[in-house]
Amino acid sequence: MRYVTYLGTDAYTNIATDTWILNNLHADEPIFALWQNNNAVIVGKNQNTFGEVNQEFIDQHQIEVVRRVTGGGAVYHDLGNLNFTLFVPLDSSANTDFKQFSEPVLKALHNLGIPAEATGRNDLVVNGKKISGVAQRYAKGYLMHHGTLLFDSNVDTMVRALNVADEKFISKAAKSVRSRVGMIKEAAPEGLTLQDFWEAVQYELTDHGRDSEILLTPEQKQEIIRLTADQFSTWDWNYGQSPNFNFKNHAKYDGGIIEVQVQVESGVIQDINFTGDFLMLRDWRDIKDQFIGLPFEADQIRPVFEKNQDQQYFGTISVDELTQLFEA
């Protein structure tokens, strides 16, 4: 695959670059990018940022907080972490398979002697421990599949940056994370540095160096910088999309955690929001207007889910499960 080089390690800019390429830089074949962020928490499109981060710690340590356009849960990035993004031409978002699109990265890891495998909803694991979480988004005929590769990240900072604020629980939380999260460095050949790892993965993904770089023009870079300034570095995008509502309910299903928040006036839905780590392929906000004006009754809301169930706005969460959210 050919590849794109991102503009640096600023998390706001890199998350903006992912989205800009998905919407603008089209190619006839898959392309990829490898990139790193400064210390950052990247929250899923449907998550409540206030509930995902330890804001006091974030402020004290100048950790960047950015909302991405894909679903899934919050993840921590630092310079011990290598991120990857694949952009794949695809006729339809139906029947997409996380494992299928993780295959090039898995092959690169295997060729380095790292026994990684795809498992669960969206994880890559080594020796039973998670080394990567991935998410996807389909738009304009392309699938963006991106994720983390934990090479040698700081687990203590990871725990503190996320939603564990009470010092009494820090040690316990860090121990819990270490028991289920692995670092690639531990399974890699002795002496392999992160830079070595980056170069080796890139070598494999570019067909042993045969595939060339796609150079962004100065104009394209300016568009990315503008998108960063106008959207991805703003409070409105990163925090402001976490509103309060009159009715809340949440559930944990096989397809992920989901919470519904609804503003109801005179028994009619005036506003609605879904948050959580469910893995969408299309943005549920595209069908938001179909809920507005409906009576707040489960049997009135269910037809909206039924009509749109094939579009994977809520991943693999079923119509029955979605409807149950409104029955509490």
C-alpha positions in Angstrom: 0.0 0.0 0.0 1.1 3.6 -0.6 1.2 5.8 2.5 0.7 9.3 3.8 2.9 11.1 6.3 1.0 13.1 8.9 2.0 16.6 10.0 3.5 15.9 13.4 2.5 14.7 16.9 -0.3 17.2 17.7 -3.3 15.1 18.5 -5.8 17.7 17.3 -4.1 17.8 13.9 -3.7 14.1 13.5 -7.3 13.3 14.3 -8.3 16.0 11.8 -6.0 14.5 9.2 -7.7 11.1 9.6 -11.1 12.8 8.8 -9.8 15.0 6.0 -8.2 12.1 4.2 -11.4 10.0 4.6 -13.4 12.8 3.0 -11.0 14.2 0.4 -7.9 12.1 -0.5 -9.4 9.3 -2.6 -7.4 6.6 -4.3 -8.2 3.5 -6.3 -6.3 1.2 -3.8 -6.0 1.1 0.0 -3.6 3.6 1.5 -2.3 3.8 5.1 -0.6 6.1 7.6 1.5 5.5 10.7 1.6 8.3 13.2 2.1 9.3 16.8 0.4 11.7 19.2 1.7 13.6 22.2 0.0 12.6 25.5 -3.7 12.6 24.6 -7.0 11.0 25.3 -9.0 10.3 22.2 -12.7 9.8 22.9 -15.2 8.1 20.7 -17.7 10.1 18.6 -20.6 9.0 20.9 -19.0 9.4 24.3 -19.5 11.9 27.0 -16.1 13.5 27.4 -16.8 14.8 30.9 -17.4 11.2 32.0 -14.3 9.7 30.3 -11.5 11.9 31.5 -9.9 12.9 34.8 -10.0 16.6 34.0 -7.9 17.8 36.9 -5.1 15.4 35.8 -5.6 16.4 32.2 -5.2 20.1 33.0 -2.2 19.5 35.3 -0.3 17.5 32.7 -1.3 19.3 29.5 -2.9 16.2 28.0 -4.7 16.8 24.7 -8.4 15.7 24.6 -9.8 15.1 21.1 -13.1 13.6 19.9 -12.7 11.4 16.8 -15.4 10.6 14.2 -15.4 6.9 14.8 -17.3 5.0 17.6 -15.8 2.9 20.3 -14.3 3.9 23.7 -11.7 6.4 24.9 -8.1 5.5 24.4 -4.8 7.0 25.7 -2.0 7.9 23.3 1.6 8.9 24.1 4.9 8.6 22.3 5.2 5.0 23.4 2.3 4.2 21.2 2.2 3.9 17.4 -1.1 4.6 15.6 -2.2 3.3 12.2 -4.9 4.2 9.8 -6.1 2.3 6.7 -8.2 3.9 4.1 -9.9 1.2 2.0 -12.2 1.7 -1.1 -15.4 -0.1 -0.4 -18.7 -0.3 -2.3 -20.9 -0.7 0.8 -20.6 -0.5 4.5 -22.6 -3.7 4.9 -20.9 -6.8 6.3 -17.6 -5.1 7.1 -15.4 -7.2 9.3 -12.9 -5.7 11.7 -10.7 -8.7 11.5 -10.5 -8.5 7.7 -9.3 -4.9 7.8 -6.8 -5.6 10.6 -5.2 -8.3 8.5 -2.4 -6.1 6.9 -1.3 -4.9 10.4 -1.5 -8.5 11.8 0.7 -9.7 8.9 3.2 -7.0 9.6 3.3 -8.0 13.3 3.7 -11.7 12.4 6.6 -11.0 10.1 8.3 -9.3 13.0 7.9 -12.4 15.1 5.1 -10.9 17.2 2.3 -13.5 17.7 -0.7 -11.1 17.5 -4.2 -12.1 16.7 -7.6 -10.4 16.2 -10.2 -11.2 18.8 -13.4 -9.9 20.4 -15.2 -7.0 18.9 -12.3 -4.9 17.9 -9.1 -6.0 19.6 -5.6 -7.2 18.7 -4.0 -9.3 21.4 -0.6 -10.8 22.1 -0.5 -13.7 24.6 -4.0 -13.0 25.6 -3.3 -9.3 26.4 -4.8 -6.4 24.4 -2.2 -4.4 22.4 -4.6 -2.5 20.2 -8.1 -1.3 19.9 -9.6 -0.3 16.5 -12.5 1.6 15.2 -14.0 2.2 11.7 -16.0 4.8 9.8 -17.5 4.5 6.3 -18.0 7.7 4.2 -18.1 8.5 0.5 -17.1 5.0 -0.7 -14.2 4.6 1.7 -13.7 2.7 5.0 -11.4 4.3 7.5 -10.0 1.7 9.9 -7.7 3.1 12.6 -6.2 1.9 15.8 -3.5 1.9 18.4 -0.4 -0.3 18.7 0.8 -0.2 22.3 4.6 -0.6 22.1 5.7 0.8 25.4 3.1 3.3 26.8 2.9 4.6 30.3 0.2 2.7 32.0 0.1 4.9 35.2 -0.5 8.0 33.1 -3.0 6.1 31.0 -5.0 5.2 34.1 -4.8 8.7 35.7 -5.8 10.5 32.5 -8.9 8.4 32.1 -11.8 8.5 34.5 -10.1 7.3 37.7 -9.9 10.4 39.8 -9.7 9.0 43.3 -6.1 8.3 44.4 -7.4 5.4 46.5 -8.2 3.5 43.3 -5.2 4.5 41.2 -3.0 1.6 42.2 -5.8 -1.0 41.9 -6.8 0.4 38.5 -3.2 0.4 37.2 -2.8 -3.2 38.3 -6.1 -4.1 36.6 -5.0 -2.4 33.3 -1.6 -4.2 33.4 -3.3 -7.5 33.8 -5.3 -7.2 30.6 -3.2 -4.8 28.5 0.1 -5.9 27.0 3.0 -4.0 25.4 4.4 -5.1 22.1 7.9 -4.4 23.3 7.6 -7.4 25.7 6.8 -9.8 22.8 9.2 -8.2 20.2 12.7 -9.3 19.4 15.2 -8.1 21.9 16.5 -4.6 21.3 13.7 -3.6 19.0 13.0 0.1 19.5 9.8 1.9 18.7 11.5 3.6 15.7 12.7 0.1 14.5 9.1 -1.2 15.0 7.7 1.8 13.0 10.1 1.2 10.1 9.5 -2.5 10.1 5.7 -2.1 10.0 5.9 0.5 7.3 8.3 -1.8 5.3 5.7 -4.7 5.5 2.7 -2.5 4.6 4.5 -0.9 1.6 5.2 -4.4 0.1 8.8 -4.4 1.4 9.3 -0.8 0.4 8.0 -1.0 -3.1 5.0 1.3 -2.6 5.7 5.0 -2.5 4.5 7.9 -0.4 1.5 10.1 -1.4 2.7 13.7 -0.8 0.2 16.1 0.5 0.3 19.5 -1.3 0.8 22.7 0.6 -2.9 23.5 -0.1 -4.0 20.2 1.3 -2.0 20.7 4.4 -3.6 24.1 4.9 -7.1 22.5 4.6 -6.1 20.1 7.4 -4.9 23.0 9.5 -8.1 24.9 9.0 -10.2 21.8 9.8 -8.1 21.4 13.0 -8.8 25.0 14.0 -12.4 25.1 13.0 -13.4 21.7 14.5 -11.0 19.3 16.1 -9.3 21.7 18.5 -12.5 23.4 19.7 -14.2 22.9 23.0 -17.5 22.7 21.2 -16.4 19.6 19.3 -14.4 17.9 22.1 -16.6 18.7 25.1 -19.7 20.5 23.8 -21.2 17.4 22.3 -21.8 16.0 25.7 -25.1 17.7 26.6 -27.5 17.1 29.6 -30.9 15.6 29.0 -34.1 15.0 31.1 -34.2 11.2 30.6 -31.2 8.9 30.8 -30.8 5.2 30.6 -27.9 2.9 29.8 -27.1 -0.7 29.2 -24.2 -3.0 28.4 -24.8 -5.4 25.5 -22.5 -7.7 23.5 -22.3 -4.9 20.9 -21.1 -2.3 23.4 -22.1 0.1 26.1 -24.9 2.6 25.1 -26.6 5.4 26.9 -29.6 7.3 25.7 -30.3 10.9 26.8 -33.6 12.4 25.9 -35.3 15.8 26.3 -39.0 15.4 26.5 -41.6 18.1 26.6 -45.3 17.4 26.8 -44.6 13.7 26.2 -42.8 14.5 22.9 -39.1 14.0 22.1 -37.5 17.4 21.6 -33.9 16.3 21.5 -32.1 12.9 21.8 -28.5 11.8 22.1 -26.8 8.4 22.2 -23.4 8.0 23.8 -21.2 5.0 24.5 -18.5 2.8 23.0 -20.7 1.0 20.5 -19.0 0.6 17.1 -20.9 2.4 14.4 -20.1 2.5 10.7 -22.4 5.4 10.0 -23.2 8.4 12.2 -26.5 7.9 14.1 -27.0 11.7 13.9 -27.9 11.2 10.2 -31.2 9.8 11.5 -31.6 12.0 14.5 -34.5 14.0 13.0 -36.5 10.8 12.7 -36.8 10.7 16.5 -37.7 14.4 17.0 -41.5 14.9 17.5 -42.2 11.3 18.3 -44.2 10.5 21.5 -41.8 9.2 24.1 -43.1 5.6 24.0 -41.0 2.6 23.1 -43.5 1.3 20.5 -43.4 4.7 18.7 -39.6 4.8 18.7 -39.0 1.2 17.6 -39.9 1.7 14.0 -37.1 4.2 13.6 -34.6 1.5 14.6 -36.3 -1.1 12.4 -36.2 1.2 9.3 -32.5 1.9 9.8 -31.1 -1.4 11.2 -29.2 -2.3 8.0 -27.1 0.9 8.1 -25.2 -0.1 11.3 -25.7 3.2 13.0 -25.4 1.3 16.3 -23.1 -1.5 15.3 -24.4 -4.9 16.3 -26.7 -3.7 19.0 -30.1 -5.1 18.1 -33.5 -3.4 17.6 -34.8 -5.2 20.6 -31.9 -4.0 22.8 -32.2 -0.4 21.5 -35.9 -0.4 22.2 -35.4 -1.7 25.7 -33.5 1.5 26.5 -36.8 3.4 26.4 -38.8 1.0 28.5 -37.0 1.7 31.8 
